[in-house]
Amino acid sequence: MRLFCGFLGMLVLFSGCRQEPVEEIHSPTASADDVAHPIEFPPGSWPWWRGPDRNNVVTENVVDFQWSSQPNVAWSAKIQGLGHSSPIVVGDKVLITTADEKQESKSLLCYDAATGKPQWTRPIHQGGFMRTHQKNSQASSTPASDGKYVFTAFMVKDSLYVTAVDLAGQIVWQKEAGPFRSQHGYGSSPVIFDSYVIVLGDSDGPGFLAALRRDTGEIVWRISRSNQPSYGTPILADIAGKTQLLVGGTGHTISYNPENGQEIWRVSGPAKTTANTPNVAGDLVISSGGYPQNGVLAIRADGTGDVTSTNLAWNARERIYVPSPLINAGKVFAVNDDGIGLCYDIETGERLTRQRIGGNFSASLTLYGDHMLAPDEQGTMHIFRATSDFDEITTFRLDGNGFASPVFAGGKLFWRTSTHLYCLVPGTPAP
């Protein structure tokens, strides 16, 4: 009998497909407007992954950085530990997550935006590290802020935890959002929607999507997803006349109602696994992936149910896996993982450019005025004109590798490398 039970246990262990789905939570009386504090930021903030409009496009007044191979570094701060998360900026504070392998700690760090002086360090978790891919880190999820709290998402001890920290560095609440079984780690970032903070828990075990109250951490709704690992971040967009939460990965691109988690529509593709964020232009959703399939899809977002056969505007068989696509002036831009610059016409899908840049890329393009910036993994920042031919005007190199995307706030560029947090300002450096 023991041998038989042991055999069954091994069968379950290796099959992977017999795991129970995550317990779903539905709250039909919940309202996303029922919250104690509004979402408000000081001017010059970059509050979450991909910026205020969630698309890596800088909307504040553009100043001339006089881009050159010798950038004007206002300050730099050495970072203890390692993380691939991008910085966020809330007024006079710059915040990043980091993980110290030796101490097995995960923390949220806060710096003064003007001087780079550390303001506080808040340990979030101690112990419970889980395995990651060699290109991932234990702190790859970019934090998000509602102007009062900063929210982090970490995988710890076979679970995904969300933590709210106030701007003085004190933990307000911490909640287990759901189970998490790591194959290559975690990389999805929290999404702020009205009274909720929404997290995606696609994993090698039971996957889920969950919304927690920003003020208390209470799980308002949680739905199950496929038992397949994926690493991207959803995008929230007002598109096709409604607010939609758009998620790639697990073999589908799916639109959800962020109020309750109900599915609106789905399309098959572009890949089983994604590690980036979709983008939107008008009523089109641009979704890309890279493992094991390659693909870029343009999806009309006005459907319901399975719209694979009716709502695909175009598709391209290119690998854009980790870097997220950028949309500007009727074009889709990306520097893919293998260092290829790609540009498509947003309406027709015609490929306008396929140009080798060199290096490997995990960070995403950021649009600042007429220029696009992205660092390669070796730590070289590439600066292009925002034209379809990827005209590279200069590059520069600072200490550390480049896995985090550059962000702009208050007329300054903040960039996190594997070793430092940098603040760059317009003008040329002093001799």
Buried (B, 14 or more C-beta within 10 A) or exposed (E): EEEEEEEEEEEEEEEEEEBEBBEEBEBEEBEBEEBEEEBEBBEBBBBBBBBBEBBBBBEBEBBEBEBBEEBBBBBBBEBBBBBBBBBBBBBBBBBBBBBBEEEEBBBBBBBBBEEBEBBBEBEBBEEBBBEBBEBBBBBBBBBBBBBBBBBBBBBBEEBBBBBBBEBEBEBBBBBBBBBBBBBBBBBBBBBBBBBBBBBBBBBBBBBBBBBBBBBBBBBBBBBBBBBBBBBBBBBBBEBBEEBBBBBBBBBBBBBBBBBBBEBBBBBEBBBBBBBBBBBBBEBBBBBBBBBEBBBBBBBBBBBEEBBBEEBBBBBBEBBBBBBBBBBBEEBBBBBBBBBBBBBBBBBEBEBBBEBEBBBBBBBBBBBBEEBBBBBBBEBBBBBBEBBBEBBBEBBBBBEBBBBBBBBBBBBBBBBBBBBBBBBBBBEEEEE
